[in-house]
């Protein structure tokens, strides 16, 4: 939401570049590089669902390879006895293995794929033992959008950054009841000035105590990274399993992407039909729209809903229409209004 999410990635890339390969940031963007294009020249990356699928399966194989290697490492204990196998990855670069930070932007687009969310869950749960971790970045943190409660629980057990959000519910889904002030209260500009609060937010770490923070803005990556070699990552080459291979249509080539909704004209007076949306997609989209309507005293037009929710236009309209049909919202002078406010 133009709050500084990408700034955190750029800061990390600039810092990790100075570790001489001991920490590597790998950037995965399902939106084909549009999310943070200024980062791409300096970090390894996978763009689009197909490339990300190949990369995550390679990470799954790399985690297995590292486990096998670490289980065979010989070392000498304090009594001078030779031991075989180490339980943990002690520090970046140990045993010739860099720490791998897998940053996944627009994570909700990955979480809807069951095979990918399973790999992410396994790396989140077990990767720290072999020097691998996942950073998930998204506008909203809801159970459905994160691929289920198991992934959300693992994400919220680590370090969490929440920048300015549109409503309290989003922060509550992340921080729970551990906050006394919520990021939706952060104004776009500092009081009495035109200076933007981009990058302002809260950090919650292992101590369970939220602290205020601000991500430093890097306007020119080229200036910061001058003289720094681009990071690289080496992963095993893997063949995707049959059930993860690209689906080919009878008359065409390439992957047939699952449609979110058709581009047909939507009749808002008719019952909403969303045959191409899964129940979890519908629930997540409805939760997002209701959250926006709850904070809009005069309601929102269809166009405003589309812009603020980030949903594709047909999906935003169909979800809004379904909420009207279910009695959770109504149309008032061409605007969608939460039923509680409408009454």
Secondary structure, DSSP 8 states (H G I E B T S, - for coil): --SSHHHHHHHHHHHHGGGTTSEEEEEEETTTT-TTGGGGGGSEEEESHHHHHHHHHHHHHHHHHHHHHHTT-EEE-TTS-EEE--SS--STTGGG--EEEEEEESTHHHHTSHHHHHHHHHHHHHGGGGTEEEEE--S---TTTTTSHHHHHHHHTS-EEEE--SSHHHHHHHHTT--SS-GGG--SB-TTS--B-TTEEEEE-TT---EEEE----S-HHHHTTT--------------GGGS----SS--S-----SS--S---TTS----TTS-HHHHHHHHHHHHHHHHT-TT-B-HHHHHHHH---HHHHHHHHHHHHHTTSEEEETTEEEEHHHH-
